[in-house]
Amino acid sequence: MTHTAKRLLMVSPMVMAFALGLFLYQGIGQDPNNTESSLIGQTLPEFSGQTLDSPSRNVSQADMLGQPALVNVWATWCPTCRAEHEFLNTIAQQDNVRIFGVNYHDQKDAAQQWLQDLGNPYVFSVFDPNGALGIELGVVGAPETYLIDAQGVVLDKLTGELNERTWPQLRSQYLSLLEAKN
């Protein structure tokens, strides 16, 4: 092996380590729960689907309009969804927050049992077994929560668990929307 080849082999790992370090440095200080959404500022996509609580009932985007609300994407296979579920029940009851669910890539029986066992914070939950609505929303994983205004315009998105730490930002926006409506 030539001297130049040996030198390239020694320099190459250092260059790769530097590039990786630079890439990781760019993410420092960024909130992983605040991911950009192409829907911010746009109306929720049109859809039609069955609800979990009444499979003969079809709902659409129009059924979510009229008041500010949260749209929460969840699934029974998602441990973080389970962790946030009690908090969703709490804010739905105590703060009178309107929450619509999107049951994402799930089994209907399991989802219905989940709501029966853990409580149902949702006005209704759209059954999205193939993830078609999730794709329209730009879901990258469950749970995700979207804040919409009374016209269905997406104002904010939270990727990850909605809890005591992450709720204050969405809550202040939600309350401002309610005050503006009244």
Secondary structure as UniProt FT lines:
FT   HELIX           3..27
FT   TURN            28..29
FT   TURN            32..33
FT   TURN            38..39
FT   STRAND          48..51
FT   TURN            55..56
FT   STRAND          58..60
FT   HELIX           61..64
FT   STRAND          69..74
FT   TURN            76..77
FT   HELIX           79..94
FT   STRAND          99..104
FT   HELIX           108..118
FT   STRAND          125..128
FT   TURN            129..130
FT   HELIX           132..137
FT   STRAND          144..148
FT   TURN            150..151
FT   STRAND          153..159
FT   TURN            164..166
FT   HELIX           167..181
//
